[in-house]
Amino acid sequence: MMRDEAHRFAVTYHRKRRELRDFDSELMDIPGIGEVRKKVLLRAFGSLERVKKAEFSELAPYVGPKAASQILKFFEKAKQSAIEATEG
């Protein structure tokens, strides 16, 4: 019974970790941002919200200037779309 409980606990923990690792992110919708850059950004900033609020000078050291500008453009478009949706 102890062994079964230990295995149940380990399997549950592993599934939870895998679930968190594989979650889909809005970052993956940005051209030029793949799994590696997504992980770098989320580790550096801690959350998607902090990435959205970051400025070019904060993003560029982690993903390079080209990708940083693409990220800013993507979130600016999303912001504009949200504003237009609430107005219209």
N, C-alpha and C positions, 0 to 999 in steps of 0.2 A: 504494500500500500504506500509506503514511503517513496519507493522508486517511482510508482505511477504518478504520485503527486509532484515529484520533482520534474518528471518529464512533462506533465501537463503544464506546470509553471514555465518551463523552458520553452515549450512550443508556443504557448500564449505570448510570451515575451518576444520571441522571434517574429511571430506574425504581426505583432504591433509595430515592431521596428521596421519590418518590410513595408507595411502599410504607410508609415510616415515617410519612408524613403522614396516610395514610388508615387506619391501624390502629384497630381497634375498642377502646374502652376501657370499663371498668366504670363510669366516670363518666357515660357516655351512658345508662346504665340508671336514673339518678336523675332523677325528674321535675323539670323546670325547669333542667336542665343540658344545654345544647346544645353545638354545636361551638365557639362562641366562648368560652364559660365553661370548657370543657375545655381549650382552648389556654391561656387565662389561668392556670388552675390549674397545668397542667404546666410552663409557663414559670416561674411563680413558685416552685414547690416542687421542680421537677426530676424528680419521679417520682410514680407512683401511690401507692407505699408511704409517701412523705412526706406526701402529701395525706391518706391514711388516718390517719396519726398526728397530724395537725395538730389544734389546738384551735380553738374558736369564734373567739377573738380573733385568731387567725392567718388564718383563712379569710375572715372578714367584710370586711376591707378590699378583697379581690379580687373577691368575688362578691356581697356584700351580706349582711345578716343573715338574711333569709328563706332564701336558697339555702344559706348556711352551716349553718343548722340542719337543712335537708333532707339535706345531705351527711352530717352527723354521725349523724342518725337512720338513714340508709341503711347506713352502715358498722357502726353498733351492731347493727342487725338482722342483718346478714351475719355479724358476729362471734358473736352469740348462736346463729344457725343452725349455724355451724361447731362450736360447743361442744356443742350438743345432738346433732349428728350423731356426734361422737366418743364421747359418753356412751351413746347409745342403740344 
